Amino acid sequence: MEGADGVRLRKLNHIRTIRGTTAIEGNTLTEEQITAVLAGKRVAATRREIDEVKGAHRAYAKIVRQLRDANLIKREGGKKFGRWIAA
């Protein structure tokens, strides 16, 4: 999916991925709070929870960069990624 809808869905998926990843470790931040943290806003949370969200965000971004560098996904997140994951 391309365009504004594609961007919106990728951002939502990114937030949900971070939420699921950090929740495993007991992080209680909501999707809205995670969105705020990544936007640089202040949220009522422990330093550990905020650091976990930021760390998961950096790790996710690094994985995406590596996949792009290996030409496994397109810059805009196109269909090539889906075929690679399904293989």
N, C-alpha and C positions, 0 to 999 in steps of 0.2 A: 504494500500500500504506500503510495507516494503522496506528497503534498502535506497540507496542514494536518489532515487526519492521521497520516503516517507518523508525523513528528509527535503528535499528541499521544498516540498509542505507544510509541517507543519510550517516551518519557514516563508514561504510566507503568509500563512493564519494568522499566529501570527502578522506579520507586518500589514497586511490589517485590522485585527481586531483592532489593536491599532490605525491605521489611521482613521477608521470609528468612533471609540469611541471618540477620541479626536477632530475630525472634528465637532462633534455635538456641542462642546463648543467653536468653532471658531478657533481651532488650524489649522494653514496653512501648517504645515510640510508635505513634500511629503514622499512617501514610501522610497525613497532613503535617505532622511534626517533622517527618523526614524531609518532606518537600521544603519546609521552612528552613531546616538546618542547611540543606544544599543551596538555598537561596541566600544564605548568610544571615538569616534572621535569628533572633534569640528565642529559645524555647525553654520551658520548665522541664529540665531533665538533668540527670547526673552527667558529669564530665565523661564517664565511661561510655554511656549510651551515645552521646554525641560523637565521641572519638570512634566508636564502632561504626556508626553510620558513615562518617567521613572516610574511614578505612575501607569499608565495603565499596563505597563509591569509587575510590582510587583503584581498587582491585578490578572492579567491573570495567572501568575505563581502560585499564592496561590490557585486559583480555581482549576487548574490542579492537584496540590499536594493533595488537599482535595478529588477530585474525585478518584485519584489513591489510597489514603489511605482508601477510602470507597469501593475499588475494583470495581469501576464503569468503569474504563478504565485500559487498560494494560499499563505497564511502557513504552513500545515503541509506544503507541498510536494506538493500534490495533482495530479490529472490534468491540470489546465490547462497546466502547464509542458510536459508531454509533447506535447500537441497543438500548442503554440506552436513547439517545437523541430522537430517533424515537418513543419510548414507550409513 
